[in-house]
C-alpha cells in the first residue's frame, strides 16, 4: 500500500486534468478514464492469458457471466454490454465453450435467442484467480491514477454526488415500481 501512494506521487501532471485546454470537464475526465482503462487492459492481458488461458475479450465475457449468479445472459445482451459485434461474440463464446468454460442453450419460447452461462469449471477458475487479477487491476490503476487524474475523473460524476463517498453506483429505480 505504501508503494501505491509513493508511486502515484511520482506521476507526471495529467495534462487532461489541468482544465486549461479546449475540452469541457466531462471530456477531460473521459480522456483520463480512457488512459486508466488502457493501462489496466495492457497489464491484465498477459495475466489473463497466463492464469486463465483465454483472451482478454473472452475474459470480459466470463466476467459478465460471473456477475449473473445462477443465471445466464442472452448473447445479444452480452454483445450490447461489451460493445462487440454479435459475430465476434459468437466466435469468442465458441472458444469458451470448447474450453469447457461456458454452456449455450436456446431461450425457451424464442427460436433465435441463445443464452450463455458459466460452467462450474469456469466458476472455480475465476475463484482461484480473482485475487491475482484484482491485484493486477489495482497495481495498474495505482501506477497511472494520481490525485490530478482522480480529480479529473470526478468530473464524470453527476452534480451533487460526493466523489469521496461514492463506492458503487446506486441502481436506477425500476419503471413501474
C-alpha positions in Angstrom: 0.0 0.0 0.0 2.8 2.4 0.8 4.3 1.7 -2.5 1.0 2.6 -4.2 0.8 6.0 -2.5 4.5 6.6 -3.2 4.1 5.6 -6.8 1.1 7.9 -7.5 3.1 11.0 -6.3 5.8 10.2 -8.9 3.2 10.6 -11.7 3.7 13.4 -14.1 1.0 16.1 -14.1 -2.0 15.0 -16.1 -2.5 17.4 -19.0 -6.2 16.5 -19.2 -6.7 17.3 -15.6 -5.4 20.9 -15.9 -8.6 22.3 -17.4 -6.6 24.8 -19.5 -7.4 23.3 -22.8 -10.4 23.5 -25.1 -12.3 20.5 -23.7 -15.0 20.7 -21.1 -14.6 19.0 -17.8 -16.5 15.9 -18.8 -14.4 15.3 -21.9 -11.2 15.8 -20.0 -12.4 13.3 -17.4 -13.3 10.8 -20.2 -9.7 11.1 -21.6 -8.2 10.4 -18.2 -10.6 7.4 -17.8 -9.6 6.0 -21.2 -5.9 6.2 -20.3 -6.6 4.4 -17.0 -8.6 1.7 -18.7 -5.9 1.3 -21.3 -3.3 0.8 -18.6 -5.4 -1.8 -16.8 -6.1 -3.7 -20.1 -2.5 -3.7 -21.1 -1.4 -5.3 -17.7 -4.3 -7.6 -17.5 -4.0 -9.2 -20.9 -0.9 -11.2 -20.0 -2.1 -12.2 -16.6 -5.4 -13.4 -18.0 -3.7 -15.3 -20.7 -1.3 -16.9 -18.2 -3.8 -17.7 -15.5 -7.0 -18.4 -17.4 -5.7 -19.4 -20.9 -8.2 -17.1 -22.6 -8.1 -13.9 -24.5 -8.9 -10.6 -22.8 -12.2 -10.3 -24.7 -13.1 -13.8 -23.6 -12.2 -12.9 -20.1 -14.7 -10.0 -20.3 -17.4 -12.4 -21.3 -16.6 -14.6 -18.3 -16.7 -11.5 -16.0 -20.1 -10.5 -17.2 -21.4 -14.0 -16.7 -19.8 -14.2 -13.3 -22.0 -11.3 -12.2 -25.1 -13.3 -13.0 -25.2 -15.9 -10.2 -27.4 -18.9 -11.2 -28.4 -17.2 -14.4 -27.1 -16.7 -17.8 -27.2 -13.8 -20.3 -28.6 -13.7 -23.8 -25.8 -13.4 -26.4 -27.4 -10.2 -27.7 -27.2 -8.6 -24.2 -23.5 -9.7 -23.8 -22.7 -8.1 -27.2 -24.5 -4.9 -26.2 -22.8 -4.7 -22.8 -19.3 -5.3 -24.3 -20.0 -3.1 -27.4 -18.9 -6.0 -29.6 -20.4 -7.2 -32.9 -22.5 -10.3 -32.4 -20.5 -12.3 -35.0 -17.3 -11.6 -33.0 -19.0 -12.6 -29.8 -20.2 -15.9 -31.3 -16.6 -16.8 -32.1 -15.5 -15.9 -28.5 -18.3 -17.9 -26.9 -17.5 -20.9 -29.1 -13.9 -20.7 -27.9 -15.0 -20.5 -24.3 -17.5 -23.4 -24.9 -14.7 -25.5 -26.4 -12.6 -24.8 -23.3 -15.4 -26.0 -21.1 -16.0 -22.6 -19.5 -19.5 -21.7 -20.8 -22.6 -23.5 -21.9 -25.0 -22.3 -24.6 -28.7 -23.0 -24.8 -31.7 -21.8 -26.7 -34.0 -19.5 -24.9 -37.4 -21.0 -24.2 -40.0 -19.5 -26.5 -37.5 -17.7 -28.7 -36.1 -19.8 -31.6 -33.3 -17.3 -32.3 -32.4 -16.4 -28.7 -29.3 -18.0 -27.2 -28.3 -17.8 -23.5 -24.8 -18.3 -22.2 -23.9 -19.5 -18.7 -20.7 -20.2 -16.8 -19.8 -23.8 -16.1 -18.7 -25.0 -12.7 -15.2 -25.2 -14.2 -15.2 -21.5 -15.0 -16.6 -20.6 -11.6 -13.8 -22.4 -9.9 -11.2 -21.0 -12.2 -12.4 -17.4 -11.6 -12.5 -18.0 -7.8 -8.9 -19.3 -7.9 -7.6 -16.4 -10.0 -9.7 -13.4 -8.9 -7.3 -12.3 -6.2 -4.3 -12.1 -8.6 -6.5 -10.4 -11.3 -7.8 -7.9 -8.8 -4.3 -7.1 -7.7 -3.2 -6.6 -11.3 -6.0 -4.1 -11.8 -5.2 -2.2 -8.5 -1.5 -2.1 -9.4 -2.2 -0.8 -12.9 -4.5 1.9 -11.6 -2.1 2.9 -8.8 0.6 3.4 -11.5 -1.4 5.7 -13.7 -4.1 7.4 -11.5 -2.8 10.0 -9.1 -4.5 13.0 -7.4 -4.8 15.0 -10.6 -6.3 12.1 -12.6 -8.6 11.2 -9.8 -9.9 14.7 -9.6 -10.4 14.8 -13.3 -12.4 11.6 -13.2 -14.7 13.0 -10.6 -15.9 15.3 -13.3 -17.9 12.4 -14.7 -19.9 12.0 -11.6 -23.3 13.7 -11.5 -23.6 17.0 -9.7 -24.3 16.7 -6.0 -22.5 13.3 -5.7 -19.8 13.3 -3.0 -17.0 11.7 -5.0 -15.1 10.7 -1.9 -18.1 8.7 -0.5 -19.0 7.1 -3.8 -18.0 3.4 -3.8 -20.7 1.8 -6.0 -23.3 3.1 -8.4 -26.8 3.2 -7.0 -29.2 1.1 -9.0 -31.7 3.1 -11.0 -35.3 2.6 -9.9 -37.3 0.2 -12.0 -40.1 1.5 -14.1 -43.5 1.0 -12.6 -42.1 0.3 -9.2 
